[in-house]
């Protein structure tokens, strides 16, 4: 089998969440951060024939990048091989027991309190502003009839900040994230936030979803 460019891009994104991955038989990829505060899942066009674990996903992807479009062979239960023309490669699987992997049970939000659309252009501006301003907090704030996303230092009342308005609301809330936890595949997302300190980012065009935990000092109402 061959891996599409999109699947490789997804795996690169997942490697930013967890350097290791347990890939299950079928066409669904799932990963969870070591701190278990980010979970990502995506449906892909390929069908993996077996379960297997990769300990260093970035190193594995770098090895694949030595080839243009290699054929992957999963006929050996201890390792996978690939070939392209006269080139060959082999990568041994890791012990699944050493991989931090997502629970089998699907996640459901305990409540759906705030919804907004998170466009890629807004994401890019917020991430750039976080770097330029040197701040690491991303707050989703409801006040004065609007939902706004603010990058700032929430512990500093005189912090410089950058704001993007993303919706309307009659509620008052302040949901706090860490910028470093917003590790999304490119695109636009529908976002639902629960006051129970969990959020769901659903890609608008692809079957990709992220569950990202909020910081414990978030408030609603």
Secondary structure, DSSP 8 states (H G I E B T S, - for coil): ----HHHHHHHHHHHHH-S-EEE-SEEEEEEE-TTS-EEEEEEEEEEESS-EEES-HHHHHHHHTTSSS-EEE--SSSEEEEEETTEEEEEE---GGGS----SS----S---EEEEE-HHHHHHHHHHHHHHT--EEEEEEETTEEEEEEE-TT-TT---EEEEEEE-SS-EEEEEEGGG----SS-EEEEEETTTEEEEEESSSSEEEEEE--TT-EE-
